[in-house]
């Protein structure tokens, strides 16, 4: 690997480790502000929640294994915390981890969903599982898409979905 490519990869990994995989924009954060209150699952360091909180958004962030020294208070919890909430909150999933969490969250949540990451067939494919996208296609209408800046090799977007009537 050329030195410049190695340097780019190292910088990318440091930025991801410090902030988040997906890169927020003002447009995306303002759009999310209008969708509140929000529940974020898989929040990791809580960087998106931090940026949203700074804009006055009512947001609660959860992760199955919260880390020390997050950007925002991230509570311990998985998709089962959705049983405590109703349809009024918008569920935010930013690069949900590979596995069933995102899919199971859709089965427990009756409201709007914002998915931040790649679509099947794009880039890394390191997100949720295909059942998640199958449920989105079958039970939700796609409301909007906001393009996000992406790390090399990725194609991130913010996608807002609303349950079908």
Steps between C-alpha positions, in 0.01 A plus 500: 500500500644841407599723791232758412228232504626365833503853643143558376386171657670587831341846509161354410521245782600767753207722398258209525638402841473856633164600352283262297503306178240720332583868461217736606421811299302808602228398256472150648503627860237766428283241326528267801418789733164528324432127554540500879466367756764244404622164631838388370596134525860391454615852588858394585676823608185708457654753260183546292295524822746761631462711186122466512483583871701817429217598262237450770376162377328266748713188450573188705794285391557130571771248427530137603847574641546872570860616497679719752529871426226535236407826329146467639353291785435163334283268707540123504233333291411313187189485279288389798508856640256587220229321699508804732427744217218562260446617147576865581878449504702462183743210512852587381736225388844625394707218355320236706731209576500187290239264640136498600478814719371738230256244362361421846474874575270540199278222636469684834462857375185636337621848408730669253852368443811686392774274368845648450745291300527314175235329298543135397749467217698809598845525659588301811176307559582495873157588632195331650384205287283452191189434711524861617482626143227249411280637782574860398392421146186310603371717788630851441494772238822685425438866587832666427870449443780736595844437356780498755873534456657157518829346591686345205331177394167586663180661369308643795157657482227588749173323413170584667228233492137528612277199576248417228138559599 
